Amino acid sequence: RNLCAFLYFGMFMATSSSSKKELVQISSYSRRLKDSIKAILDNYGEILKAAKVSEEGSKVTEAHVAHLENEIEVRASNIVRAAEGLSKLVSELKEYLILNDFSSINTTITSRTRDLETFQNQMQKDMAQQLEHARLSNGTGGSGSGGPT
């Protein structure tokens, strides 16, 4: 659900501030997400149908059992392929977000800059206090240069 929300939010952001290319990219992500989830659900349902225990008294041939085993293996492979597709999609979405989320990057940079400026100001205050303390300790006291009066 979070992935779907991201894709729909991305579509909104793309239509409001970005190019048509980004909108196409985001709708491609959305289509791939829906296709992969549908493939997983469909294949899982077919595995459950194939694994259904037949009624007592009905004759099951070895050929039928081999066919069902093969079908289940193929369906399981399809589920794995769809899950790999989802994993790849998540990776691509992370990359897209990192490369195209300028507002978040700018917010992070601004916040870090503010933190470093605060740190710099605090260090300058500390250095000024230490310098003043050193002057008082040396007897200069800031009242003169120690020259003739």
N, C-alpha and C positions, 0 to 999 in steps of 0.2 A: 504494500500500500504506500509506503514511503517513497518507493521508486516511482510509482504512478503519480504521486503528488508532485515529486520533483519534475517529472516530465511535463505535467500540465502547467506547473509554475514556470518552467522553462519556455513553454509555448507562449504563455502570457508575456514573459519578459522579451522574448524574441519579437513578438508582434508589436510591442510597445516601444522598443528601443533598438532593435538590431536589424540585421539584413535578412533578406528572404532566404539566403543560404543557411543561416542558422535555424530558421523555422523549418526548413526541409530536413536538416540534420536531426532536430528534436523530434519531428514527426516520424522519422525513420527509427529513432530509438524507441518511440512509443509502439510502433508497429512490430518491431522485433520483440519487444517485451510481451505484447499480447500473443504473438505467434508462438513464442517459446512456452509460455504458460499454458496455452491451449494444447500444444503438443504433449506436454507433460500430463495434463489432465486426461486427454483422450487416450493416450497410451496406457496410463494407469487403469483407466476404466476397462480397456480391452484386456489387460492382464487379469483383472478381477473376473471378467466374464470367462476367460479361458481357464482360469483356475477353479471355476465353479465345479463342485462335486456333482457328478451325474447321479441320477436316481438309481436306487437298487433295482436290479433286474435288467437294467439296460446293458447291452454288451458293448464293451469298449475294446477296440482293436489296438494292436501295437502301433499300427500306422497312424491311427488317430492320436494316440498318446505322443508319438514322435512329432506329429504335426503341431500339437499344442505346445510341446516343449520348445520347438523351433520358433513358434509364434511368440511365446513369452520371452525368449532370448532376444528376438528382434525388437519387440516392444521395449524391453529393458534397455537395449542399446539406444533406441530412439529417445528414451527418457534421459539417459546419460548425455547424449548429444545436445538435447535441449537445455539441460542444466549447464553444460559447458558453454553454450551460447549465452545463457544468462550471466554466467561468470565473466565472460568476455565483455558483455554489455555493461556490467557494473564497472569493469576496468576502464572501458571507453568513457563512461559517464564521469568517472573520477578525473580522468585526463581532461575531458571537456570542461569540467567545472574548474579545475586548476588553471587551465589556459584562458578561460573566458569569463571568469567571475572577477572582473576588475573592481567592482565596488567593494567586495570582501577584501581583496588584496589592498586596496587603498585604505580601507578602514584599519587593517592590520598595520600597515606602514605608518599611518597617522598615530595610532595608539603607541606603537613602539617608539616613534620619534618623540612623542610627549613624555613617555617614561624616561627616555635617555636625557631629554632636556631637564627634567626634574632631578635626575641623578647628577647631571653636570652642575646644576645650580647648588645642590646640596654639597657637592665636593668643593666648589668654589667657596662656599661659606665656611666649610670645615678648614680649608687651607688658610683663609683669611684669619680665622680664630687662632689657628696654630701659629701663624706668623705674628699676630699680635701678642700671643703668649710668649713667643720667643723674644720679641722686643722687650717685653716687660721683664723677662728673666735676665736679659743681658744688661739691664739698667738703662737702656736708651729711652724706654717709656714713651717714645714718640714725641718727646718734648724738645728735641734738638738733635743735632747731628753729632754731639759730643765734642764740638770744636770750641775755640776760645769764645769767652763771653765778654 
